[in-house]
Every structure is written in structure tokens, then in C-alpha cells.
Amino acid sequence: TDVLPLFTSASYLQGNFYILLEFLGDAFGMAYVVGLAIAAYRRYVKRLAKLETGWRDSLVLGMLLWIGLSGFIVEAVRFFFVPSQWA
């Protein structure tokens, strides 16, 4: 959200800076989800001997994955209801 207009008339969430900010958020969010997928692959598919897997590991990995994916879901719903001007 943009709280700057509450204190001043300036707004920085517009134009090219906003597009760059959205791109960086999406790129780092995707890197986060891919990193979690790699961690799940190492833990559940490769089953390395040095990794002991318990139910807590699955719970934490699932919760972290939900946090990452829910960000993309919320953004998709926002784009559905409030379309961008340049799209």
C-alpha cells in the first residue's frame, strides 16, 4: 500500500518505478518458491541420508510454500478486480 499520500502530496508508486518494483517483487517471490521446491525435492525425492525428515519439517515447508504462493494468489485476484492501466 502507498502511505506516502497521507503525509504529503507526492506518490512514488507510479510509472516506471512502480513497474520495476512489481517486477522485483515477482522475481524474488518466484525465486523464493523455486528455492522451496528445491528444498522439498532434496528432502522428499532424493532423500539424502544426512536429512532426517519428520512431520514438523513437512509442516514448516508447507507453511512457507503457502506464504509464497498466497502472495501470487492475492496479486492475481487484485489484478482481476482492479486491472492495470497499461495492461
MMTF fields as JSON, N, C-alpha, C and O atoms, coordinates in Angstrom:
{
  "mmtfVersion": "1.0.0",
  "mmtfProducer": "UNKNOWN",
  "numBonds": 347,
  "numAtoms": 348,
  "numGroups": 87,
  "numChains": 1,
  "numModels": 1,
  "chainsPerModel": [1],
  "groupsPerChain": [87],
  "chainIdList": ["A"],
  "bondAtomList": [4, 2, 8, 6, 12, 10, 16, 14, 20, 18, 24, 22, 28, 26, 32, 30, 36, 34, 40, 38, 44, 42, 48, 46, 52, 50, 56, 54, 60, 58, 64, 62, 68, 66, 72, 70, 76, 74, 80, 78, 84, 82, 88, 86, 92, 90, 96, 94, 100, 98, 104, 102, 108, 106, 112, 110, 116, 114, 120, 118, 124, 122, 128, 126, 132, 130, 136, 134, 140, 138, 144, 142, 148, 146, 152, 150, 156, 154, 160, 158, 164, 162, 168, 166, 172, 170, 176, 174, 180, 178, 184, 182, 188, 186, 192, 190, 196, 194, 200, 198, 204, 202, 208, 206, 212, 210, 216, 214, 220, 218, 224, 222, 228, 226, 232, 230, 236, 234, 240, 238, 244, 242, 248, 246, 252, 250, 256, 254, 260, 258, 264, 262, 268, 266, 272, 270, 276, 274, 280, 278, 284, 282, 288, 286, 292, 290, 296, 294, 300, 298, 304, 302, 308, 306, 312, 310, 316, 314, 320, 318, 324, 322, 328, 326, 332, 330, 336, 334, 340, 338, 344, 342],
  "bondOrderList": [1, 1, 1, 1, 1, 1, 1, 1, 1, 1, 1, 1, 1, 1, 1, 1, 1, 1, 1, 1, 1, 1, 1, 1, 1, 1, 1, 1, 1, 1, 1, 1, 1, 1, 1, 1, 1, 1, 1, 1, 1, 1, 1, 1, 1, 1, 1, 1, 1, 1, 1, 1, 1, 1, 1, 1, 1, 1, 1, 1, 1, 1, 1, 1, 1, 1, 1, 1, 1, 1, 1, 1, 1, 1, 1, 1, 1, 1, 1, 1, 1, 1, 1, 1, 1, 1],
  "groupList": [{"groupName": "THR", "atomNameList": ["N", "CA", "C", "O"], "elementList": ["N", "C", "C", "O"], "formalChargeList": [0, 0, 0, 0], "bondAtomList": [1, 0, 2, 1, 3, 2], "bondOrderList": [1, 1, 2], "singleLetterCode": "T", "chemCompType": "L-PEPTIDE LINKING"}, {"groupName": "ASP", "atomNameList": ["N", "CA", "C", "O"], "elementList": ["N", "C", "C", "O"], "formalChargeList": [0, 0, 0, 0], "bondAtomList": [1, 0, 2, 1, 3, 2], "bondOrderList": [1, 1, 2], "singleLetterCode": "D", "chemCompType": "L-PEPTIDE LINKING"}, {"groupName": "VAL", "atomNameList": ["N", "CA", "C", "O"], "elementList": ["N", "C", "C", "O"], "formalChargeList": [0, 0, 0, 0], "bondAtomList": [1, 0, 2, 1, 3, 2], "bondOrderList": [1, 1, 2], "singleLetterCode": "V", "chemCompType": "L-PEPTIDE LINKING"}, {"groupName": "LEU", "atomNameList": ["N", "CA", "C", "O"], "elementList": ["N", "C", "C", "O"], "formalChargeList": [0, 0, 0, 0], "bondAtomList": [1, 0, 2, 1, 3, 2], "bondOrderList": [1, 1, 2], "singleLetterCode": "L", "chemCompType": "L-PEPTIDE LINKING"}, {"groupName": "PRO", "atomNameList": ["N", "CA", "C", "O"], "elementList": ["N", "C", "C", "O"], "formalChargeList": [0, 0, 0, 0], "bondAtomList": [1, 0, 2, 1, 3, 2], "bondOrderList": [1, 1, 2], "singleLetterCode": "P", "chemCompType": "L-PEPTIDE LINKING"}, {"groupName": "PHE", "atomNameList": ["N", "CA", "C", "O"], "elementList": ["N", "C", "C", "O"], "formalChargeList": [0, 0, 0, 0], "bondAtomList": [1, 0, 2, 1, 3, 2], "bondOrderList": [1, 1, 2], "singleLetterCode": "F", "chemCompType": "L-PEPTIDE LINKING"}, {"groupName": "SER", "atomNameList": ["N", "CA", "C", "O"], "elementList": ["N", "C", "C", "O"], "formalChargeList": [0, 0, 0, 0], "bondAtomList": [1, 0, 2, 1, 3, 2], "bondOrderList": [1, 1, 2], "singleLetterCode": "S", "chemCompType": "L-PEPTIDE LINKING"}, {"groupName": "ALA", "atomNameList": ["N", "CA", "C", "O"], "elementList": ["N", "C", "C", "O"], "formalChargeList": [0, 0, 0, 0], "bondAtomList": [1, 0, 2, 1, 3, 2], "bondOrderList": [1, 1, 2], "singleLetterCode": "A", "chemCompType": "L-PEPTIDE LINKING"}, {"groupName": "TYR", "atomNameList": ["N", "CA", "C", "O"], "elementList": ["N", "C", "C", "O"], "formalChargeList": [0, 0, 0, 0], "bondAtomList": [1, 0, 2, 1, 3, 2], "bondOrderList": [1, 1, 2], "singleLetterCode": "Y", "chemCompType": "L-PEPTIDE LINKING"}, {"groupName": "GLN", "atomNameList": ["N", "CA", "C", "O"], "elementList": ["N", "C", "C", "O"], "formalChargeList": [0, 0, 0, 0], "bondAtomList": [1, 0, 2, 1, 3, 2], "bondOrderList": [1, 1, 2], "singleLetterCode": "Q", "chemCompType": "L-PEPTIDE LINKING"}, {"groupName": "GLY", "atomNameList": ["N", "CA", "C", "O"], "elementList": ["N", "C", "C", "O"], "formalChargeList": [0, 0, 0, 0], "bondAtomList": [1, 0, 2, 1, 3, 2], "bondOrderList": [1, 1, 2], "singleLetterCode": "G", "chemCompType": "PEPTIDE LINKING"}, {"groupName": "ASN", "atomNameList": ["N", "CA", "C", "O"], "elementList": ["N", "C", "C", "O"], "formalChargeList": [0, 0, 0, 0], "bondAtomList": [1, 0, 2, 1, 3, 2], "bondOrderList": [1, 1, 2], "singleLetterCode": "N", "chemCompType": "L-PEPTIDE LINKING"}, {"groupName": "ILE", "atomNameList": ["N", "CA", "C", "O"], "elementList": ["N", "C", "C", "O"], "formalChargeList": [0, 0, 0, 0], "bondAtomList": [1, 0, 2, 1, 3, 2], "bondOrderList": [1, 1, 2], "singleLetterCode": "I", "chemCompType": "L-PEPTIDE LINKING"}, {"groupName": "GLU", "atomNameList": ["N", "CA", "C", "O"], "elementList": ["N", "C", "C", "O"], "formalChargeList": [0, 0, 0, 0], "bondAtomList": [1, 0, 2, 1, 3, 2], "bondOrderList": [1, 1, 2], "singleLetterCode": "E", "chemCompType": "L-PEPTIDE LINKING"}, {"groupName": "MET", "atomNameList": ["N", "CA", "C", "O"], "elementList": ["N", "C", "C", "O"], "formalChargeList": [0, 0, 0, 0], "bondAtomList": [1, 0, 2, 1, 3, 2], "bondOrderList": [1, 1, 2], "singleLetterCode": "M", "chemCompType": "L-PEPTIDE LINKING"}, {"groupName": "ARG", "atomNameList": ["N", "CA", "C", "O"], "elementList": ["N", "C", "C", "O"], "formalChargeList": [0, 0, 0, 0], "bondAtomList": [1, 0, 2, 1, 3, 2], "bondOrderList": [1, 1, 2], "singleLetterCode": "R", "chemCompType": "L-PEPTIDE LINKING"}, {"groupName": "LYS", "atomNameList": ["N", "CA", "C", "O"], "elementList": ["N", "C", "C", "O"], "formalChargeList": [0, 0, 0, 0], "bondAtomList": [1, 0, 2, 1, 3, 2], "bondOrderList": [1, 1, 2], "singleLetterCode": "K", "chemCompType": "L-PEPTIDE LINKING"}, {"groupName": "TRP", "atomNameList": ["N", "CA", "C", "O"], "elementList": ["N", "C", "C", "O"], "formalChargeList": [0, 0, 0, 0], "bondAtomList": [1, 0, 2, 1, 3, 2], "bondOrderList": [1, 1, 2], "singleLetterCode": "W", "chemCompType": "L-PEPTIDE LINKING"}],
  "groupTypeList": [0, 1, 2, 3, 4, 3, 5, 0, 6, 7, 6, 8, 3, 9, 10, 11, 5, 8, 12, 3, 3, 13, 5, 3, 10, 1, 7, 5, 10, 14, 7, 8, 2, 2, 10, 3, 7, 12, 7, 7, 8, 15, 15, 8, 2, 16, 15, 3, 7, 16, 3, 13, 0, 10, 17, 15, 1, 6, 3, 2, 3, 10, 14, 3, 3, 17, 12, 10, 3, 6, 10, 5, 12, 2, 13, 7, 2, 15, 5, 5, 5, 2, 4, 6, 9, 17, 7],
  "groupIdList": [1, 2, 3, 4, 5, 6, 7, 8, 9, 10, 11, 12, 13, 14, 15, 16, 17, 18, 19, 20, 21, 22, 23, 24, 25, 26, 27, 28, 29, 30, 31, 32, 33, 34, 35, 36, 37, 38, 39, 40, 41, 42, 43, 44, 45, 46, 47, 48, 49, 50, 51, 52, 53, 54, 55, 56, 57, 58, 59, 60, 61, 62, 63, 64, 65, 66, 67, 68, 69, 70, 71, 72, 73, 74, 75, 76, 77, 78, 79, 80, 81, 82, 83, 84, 85, 86, 87],
  "secStructList": [7, 7, 7, 4, 4, 4, 6, 7, 1, 7, 7, 7, 1, 1, 2, 2, 2, 2, 2, 2, 2, 2, 2, 2, 2, 2, 2, 2, 2, 2, 2, 2, 2, 2, 2, 2, 2, 2, 2, 2, 0, 0, 0, 0, 0, 0, 7, 7, 6, 6, 7, 7, 7, 7, 2, 2, 2, 2, 2, 2, 2, 2, 2, 2, 2, 2, 2, 2, 2, 2, 2, 2, 2, 2, 2, 2, 2, 2, 2, 2, 2, 1, 7, 7, 1, 7, 7],
  "xCoordList": [0.837, 0.0, 0.871, 2.041, 0.302, 1.007, 0.547, -0.561, 1.374, 1.004, 1.553, 1.196, 2.415, 3.01, 1.978, 2.173, 0.883, -0.11, -0.794, -1.401, -0.716, -1.293, -0.519, -1.079, 0.762, 1.611, 2.03, 2.388, 1.993, 2.417, 1.645, 0.948, 1.775, 1.063, 1.855, 1.349, 3.091, 3.926, 3.521, 3.077, 3.681, 3.426, 4.502, 4.723, 5.161, 6.223, 5.783, 6.532, 4.596, 4.125, 3.377, 2.174, 4.116, 3.528, 4.637, 5.815, 4.26, 5.212, 6.205, 5.903, 7.402, 8.432, 8.909, 9.235, 8.952, 9.386, 8.427, 8.862, 7.141, 6.147, 6.289, 6.189, 6.52, 6.695, 7.941, 7.916, 9.035, 10.254, 10.014, 10.475, 9.303, 9.003, 8.159, 8.415, 7.17, 6.342, 7.175, 7.032, 8.043, 8.893, 9.811, 9.934, 10.458, 11.366, 10.619, 11.119, 9.434, 8.633, 8.263, 8.341, 7.858, 7.511, 8.739, 8.663, 9.87, 11.083, 11.586, 11.921, 11.639, 12.114, 11.096, 11.479, 9.825, 8.806, 8.921, 8.771, 9.188, 9.368, 10.639, 10.645, 11.712, 12.944, 12.7, 13.25, 11.888, 11.531, 10.788, 11.111, 9.8, 9.016, 9.88, 9.766, 10.735, 11.624, 12.603, 12.888, 13.116, 14.006, 13.324, 13.929, 12.068, 11.317, 11.065, 11.086, 10.827, 10.631, 11.917, 11.866, 13.056, 14.336, 14.557, 15.03, 14.213, 14.347, 13.448, 13.862, 12.223, 11.309, 11.83, 11.727, 12.384, 12.956, 14.1, 14.17, 14.991, 16.119, 15.646, 16.223, 14.607, 14.168, 13.3, 13.415, 12.432, 11.44, 11.703, 11.228, 12.442, 12.706, 14.096, 14.232, 15.12, 16.48, 16.708, 17.49, 16.038, 16.125, 17.579, 18.046, 18.27, 19.654, 19.718, 18.872, 20.734, 20.847, 21.057, 20.623, 21.719, 22.002, 20.785, 20.828, 19.707, 18.493, 17.474, 16.965, 17.188, 16.141, 14.829, 14.724, 13.842, 12.58, 11.499, 11.243, 10.874, 9.761, 8.539, 8.578, 7.468, 6.235, 6.378, 5.721, 7.227, 7.421, 8.1, 7.802, 9.009, 9.674, 8.664, 8.708, 7.768, 6.732, 5.813, 5.414, 5.478, 4.605, 5.253, 4.615, 6.506, 7.205, 7.368, 7.12, 7.777, 7.953, 6.625, 6.577, 5.556, 4.238, 3.753, 3.164, 3.999, 3.579, 4.363, 3.789, 5.666, 6.472, 6.029, 5.974, 5.716, 5.228, 3.888, 3.654, 3.009, 1.715, 1.894, 1.183, 2.826, 3.086, 3.514, 3.03, 4.419, 4.888, 3.811, 3.659, 3.064, 2.028, 0.844, 0.225, 0.525, -0.616, -0.345, -1.279, 0.909, 1.234, 0.882, 0.341, 1.188, 0.845, -0.668, -1.208, -1.347, -2.808, -3.473, -4.376, -3.031, -3.601, -3.354, -4.24, -2.166, -1.871, -2.721, -3.168, -2.95, -3.795, -5.232, -5.871, -5.745, -7.104, -7.188, -8.177, -6.139, -6.122, -6.134, -6.859, -5.342, -5.329, -6.663, -7.057, -7.361, -8.66, -9.687, -10.451, -9.702, -10.708, -10.3, -11.165, -9.005, -8.522, -7.489, -6.293, -7.935, -6.989, -6.024, -6.37, -4.816, -3.809, -4.131, -4.794, -3.656, -3.909, -3.141, -3.639, -1.947, -1.108, -1.291, -0.687, -2.11, -2.302, -3.318, -3.602],
  "yCoordList": [-1.184, 0.0, 1.233, 1.19, 2.296, 3.565, 4.482, 5.015, 4.678, 5.531, 6.938, 7.816, 7.174, 8.492, 9.59, 10.688, 9.365, 10.432, 10.867, 11.938, 10.082, 10.508, 11.675, 12.463, 11.791, 12.813, 13.904, 15.003, 13.62, 14.591, 14.343, 13.337, 15.254, 15.086, 14.23, 13.911, 13.852, 13.056, 11.583, 11.078, 10.913, 9.483, 8.857, 9.295, 7.848, 7.211, 5.896, 5.324, 5.401, 4.141, 4.397, 4.158, 4.885, 5.141, 5.112, 5.254, 4.931, 4.977, 3.827, 2.713, 4.13, 3.102, 2.53, 1.346, 3.363, 2.863, 1.8, 0.797, 2.002, 1.019, -0.286, -1.371, -0.18, -1.376, -2.144, -3.372, -1.422, -2.061, -2.731, -3.849, -2.062, -2.612, -3.881, -4.856, -3.878, -5.069, -6.22, -7.37, -5.891, -6.924, -7.551, -8.775, -6.721, -7.244, -8.092, -9.131, -7.655, -8.444, -9.797, -10.813, -9.812, -11.081, -11.977, -13.187, -11.379, -12.166, -12.797, -13.981, -12.011, -12.565, -13.531, -14.493, -13.29, -14.236, -15.561, -16.62, -15.509, -16.742, -17.467, -18.694, -16.728, -17.351, -18.03, -19.099, -17.421, -17.988, -19.313, -20.299, -19.337, -20.556, -21.641, -22.812, -21.27, -22.25, -22.815, -24.013, -21.968, -22.445, -23.442, -24.436, -23.18, -24.128, -25.435, -26.51, -25.344, -26.559, -27.385, -28.614, -26.722, -27.435, -28.098, -29.232, -27.39, -27.968, -29.189, -30.194, -29.109, -30.253, -31.415, -32.57, -31.128, -32.176, -32.896, -34.124, -32.119, -32.726, -33.566, -34.615, -33.114, -33.798, -35.016, -36.035, -34.929, -35.995, -36.874, -38.009, -36.387, -37.191, -37.825, -39.041, -37.01, -37.544, -38.283, -39.232, -37.86, -38.477, -38.669, -39.793, -37.557, -37.614, -38.204, -37.917, -39.03, -39.732, -38.766, -39.04, -37.641, -36.704, -35.872, -35.168, -35.943, -35.196, -36.124, -37.049, -35.867, -36.619, -35.867, -34.695, -36.532, -35.878, -36.322, -37.513, -35.338, -35.6, -34.81, -34.088, -34.952, -34.261, -32.751, -31.988, -32.316, -30.874, -30.245, -29.11, -30.988, -30.493, -30.273, -29.261, -31.22, -31.091, -29.92, -29.19, -29.74, -28.64, -27.289, -26.402, -27.131, -25.862, -25.592, -24.476, -26.591, -26.411, -26.076, -25.226, -26.736, -26.444, -25.046, -24.363, -24.618, -23.27, -22.2, -21.203, -22.403, -21.449, -21.401, -20.33, -22.557, -22.6, -21.888, -21.174, -22.073, -21.395, -19.878, -19.146, -19.399, -17.961, -17.423, -16.378, -18.134, -17.681, -17.717, -16.762, -18.804, -18.934, -18.015, -17.524, -17.777, -16.903, -15.475, -14.75, -15.061, -13.735, -13.616, -12.599, -14.654, -14.641, -14.732, -14.116, -15.489, -15.604, -14.268, -13.851, -13.595, -12.289, -11.28, -10.489, -11.299, -10.374, -10.671, -9.744, -11.942, -12.299, -11.846, -11.348, -12.012, -11.555, -10.036, -9.497, -9.346, -7.878, -7.443, -6.516, -8.099, -7.753, -8.057, -7.369, -9.08, -9.424, -8.331, -7.941, -7.838, -6.856, -5.419, -4.567, -5.133, -3.781, -3.9, -3.994, -3.898, -4.065, -2.876, -1.744, -3.166, -2.123, -1.258, -1.698, -0.021, 0.911, 0.511, 0.695, -0.028, -0.334, -1.747, -2.101, -2.567, -3.948, -4.032, -5.123],
  "zCoordList": [0.0, 0.0, 0.0, 0.381, -0.419, -0.536, 0.588, 0.529, 1.61, 2.741, 2.601, 3.386, 1.616, 1.437, 1.217, 1.74, 0.471, 0.292, 1.587, 1.618, 2.643, 3.916, 4.516, 5.278, 4.18, 4.779, 3.805, 4.229, 2.515, 1.512, 0.217, 0.081, -0.714, -1.983, -2.973, -4.049, -2.625, -3.524, -3.479, -2.447, -4.608, -4.688, -5.565, -6.694, -5.051, -5.815, -6.447, -7.238, -6.124, -6.698, -7.998, -8.106, -8.973, -10.282, -11.326, -10.997, -12.56, -13.661, -13.665, -13.234, -14.164, -14.322, -12.992, -12.909, -11.948, -10.643, -10.131, -9.564, -10.32, -9.882, -10.664, -10.09, -11.965, -12.791, -12.349, -12.266, -12.065, -11.579, -10.233, -10.005, -9.351, -8.036, -8.149, -7.442, -9.018, -9.24, -9.816, -9.403, -10.773, -11.373, -10.336, -10.274, -9.518, -8.499, -7.473, -7.042, -7.084, -6.148, -6.723, -6.033, -7.992, -8.646, -8.823, -8.612, -9.211, -9.44, -8.142, -8.115, -7.074, -5.802, -5.199, -4.534, -5.42, -4.968, -5.687, -5.077, -6.98, -7.746, -7.309, -7.217, -7.039, -6.548, -5.201, -4.937, -4.357, -3.054, -3.228, -2.566, -4.112, -4.339, -4.988, -4.627, -5.931, -6.567, -5.539, -5.55, -4.657, -3.6, -2.681, -2.28, -2.347, -1.52, -2.267, -1.668, -3.57, -4.37, -4.411, -4.357, -4.506, -4.488, -3.132, -3.058, -2.064, -0.722, -0.563, 0.016, -1.072, -0.995, -1.833, -1.418, -2.997, -3.847, -3.133, -3.137, -2.521, -1.806, -0.631, -0.342, 0.043, 1.26, 0.959, 1.64, -0.054, -0.258, -1.478, -1.519, -2.468, -3.664, -3.589, -3.725, -3.374, -3.283, -1.972, -1.921, -0.927, 0.409, 0.845, 1.03, 1.003, 1.455, 2.863, 3.71, 3.095, 4.378, 5.54, 6.658, 5.285, 6.377, 6.779, 7.788, 6.009, 6.335, 6.987, 6.355, 8.24, 8.929, 8.745, 9.109, 8.188, 7.871, 8.844, 9.018, 9.473, 10.373, 9.934, 8.937, 10.678, 10.3, 10.463, 9.755, 11.383, 11.571, 10.358, 9.987, 9.75, 8.545, 7.424, 6.725, 7.263, 6.233, 6.532, 5.625, 7.799, 8.196, 7.907, 7.34, 8.291, 8.071, 6.583, 6.127, 5.828, 4.387, 3.714, 2.825, 4.13, 3.574, 3.922, 3.084, 5.156, 5.549, 4.793, 4.355, 4.638, 3.876, 2.415, 1.812, 1.856, 0.477, 0.357, -0.618, 1.33, 1.316, 1.382, 0.693, 2.195, 2.286, 0.925, 0.488, 0.255, -1.05, -2.113, -2.875, -2.174, -3.203, -2.945, -3.889, -1.679, -1.385, -1.834, -2.178, -1.838, -2.364, -3.837, -4.27, -4.608, -6.031, -6.234, -7.153, -5.391, -5.497, -5.204, -5.928, -4.148, -3.792, -4.906, -5.232, -5.491, -6.577, -7.81, -8.486, -8.111, -9.25, -9.031, -9.958, -7.819, -7.512, -7.622, -8.119, -7.153, -7.257, -8.721, -9.081, -9.568, -10.99, -11.655, -12.597, -11.177, -11.745, -11.454, -12.336, -10.217, -9.834, -10.137, -10.34, -10.171, -10.465, -11.582, -11.305, -12.847, -13.95, -14.046, -13.707, -14.513, -14.67, -15.872, -16.812, -15.834, -16.933, -18.186, -19.297, -18.028, -19.178, -19.708, -20.721, -19.051, -19.494, -20.616, -21.11]
}
